């Protein structure tokens, strides 16, 4: 793990003009790792969410919930990946009720995801769909970050990078909470 001092250190020696937006400039001690699973190809079809809150570089809180997706239909392939079916979310809360339980926990925190091109877009799409003001969270990516900061791995899938840092996700991969926790572990090591 990176050495932490009282004054935050830069993660790399890149000039500011070349700094990738998906990597924080300084070590993160406090952040929220997030992961969504989707029912179909629509960005509003999140059917589960996992959020892991890190405070002072330690996992301080975990949150998991099923979500009734919009539209409420499941593709064969998405169900095959995560195992969630329509009957599992038929009586689940819609996103606004779920996010109400999370929003105050993540207020003011940067977000981290292993693949922000999906998770950030889902979070924004759900805020837009339900007319919830989006707080414009700073978002960082452990997938792209690990490619840049830990380039010698076999690949940069969440399970590979997490295992490199001692966290075995293999049994629970594609459970939103397990994926969020793996992402948090990676971020604690590289960010």
N, C-alpha and C positions, 0 to 999 in steps of 0.2 A: 504494500500500500504506500502511496505517496506520503512523504514526511510532511506533517502539518506544523506550521509555526504560528505564532500570534498573528503575524501579518500574512495574509493569503499570498500564496505564490502562484505565478503564472504556470499554466500546464505545459506550455511549449514555448520555443523561442521564435515563433512565427511573427513577422511584422503585422501590426494591426490591420493593414490593408489586405493581407492575405489570410486573415484568421477565418476559419470555417464557422459559419453561423450555428452549426449543430454541435459545437464544442464550447463549453463555457470558458471564458478567458482565465478564470480563477477557480481554485478548488471549491467544490460545493460541499458544505457541511450540512445544509438543510435543503431538502427537495422532496418532491412527490414523484414516485415512479408509477406509471399508469399503463394498463393494457386492456384492450377491448377484444372481445370475440364477436363475430358478426353472424347473422342468420343467413344473409344473402349478399349480393354485390352492392346493395345500396348503402351509402355511408350512414344513413339513419337506422340501419338494421342491427345496431349493437344489441346483443342478447345477454352479455355479461360484461362486468367491469371489475378489475382488480386495481386497488390503489395501495401503495406502500409508502408511508410517511417516514422520512429519515430526518432526525434531528441530532445535531452534533455528531454526525457520521455514524449513527446507530439507528437501527430500525426501531421506531417508537410506536407505530400504529399500523394496522392492516385493515383493509375494508374490501369486502367482496359482496356482489349482489348480481342476481339474475335481473334482466331488464326485458320488458315486453317490447319486442322490436317493431319498427315501422319501416316497411310493411311487415306484417306478422306472418311471414312465410319463410320456410327453411329450404335451402338448396341441399341436394344430396351431398355434395362435396364439403360444404361447410360443416354439416352435421357429422360427416365422417372424420373431419379434422378434430373438432372439439367435443363431440358427443352430445351436444345440447339439442333437444328436439322441441317442437312446438308445444307439446304437452307440458314440458318443463317450465315454460315461460307464460303459459296461458293466463295464469293468475298473478304473474309478477307485476311489479310497479312499472309505470312508464318512466322514461328517463328523468323528467323533472323531480319526481319524488325520490328517486335514487340519488340524483345529484345534490338534492337538498341535504342529504345525510353526509355528503363529502365536501361540499363547497367551503364550509367554514374551516375544515381541516387543512385544505390546500391553499387557503387564502394567503397571498403574498409569497407563495413558494414557486420556484421554477419547476417545470415538469420535465421528466425524463421518460423516454420510451425507447424500446428496441425496434426502431422503425417508425420514426415520426411521420413519415409520409402517409402512414395509415392512421395511427392513433390520434395524431393532432387533427387530421382532417375529420375523423369521426367525432371528436369532441366539439370541434367548431360546427360541423353540420348539425349535430343535435341541439346545440345552443341556438342556431339559426332557426331550425325547424320548430322548436318550442318557444321561440321569441324570448329567450333568456339572454341577458346581456353577457357577452363573452369578455372575461377579464384580461384577455390578451396575455396569457401566461408566456413567459420565456420558455421555450421548448428546446431540449437537447436530445441527441440521439446516441444511444450506446452502441448501436450497430455501426453507424458511420464513424463514430468516435473510436471504437475498437479497431476498425480497419486502419485508421490513421495512427493511433497510439499504441496498438499491440498488433503490428502488421504480420508477425510471423506465425500466426495460428493457422491451422489447417483450413478453417473457414470462420466466418463471423456470425454464424447462427447463434441465437440466444443460448441454446443448450451447450454449445462448444465453448463460448466465451465464459459463461457462468462456471462451467466445470474447470476451466483454466484457473479460476479464482476460488475453487473449492466448493462450489455450490452445484449439486447434482439435481437437475430438474427433470431428467429423462422420464420418470414415472408420471409426472404431473404436467408435462409440456402441453400447452394449449388450454390449461386452466388459467383464466385471467389473473387470479391472485398469484399463482405459482410463477407465471411469466413476469408479472410486475415485481415480485420479490427477486427473481433472477436478475432483472434489469436493475433493481436497486443495488444488489450486490456488485454488479459490474460497475455501476456508476460510482459506488463508494471507492472502488479501486482505481478507476481511470479518470474520474472527474474530481 
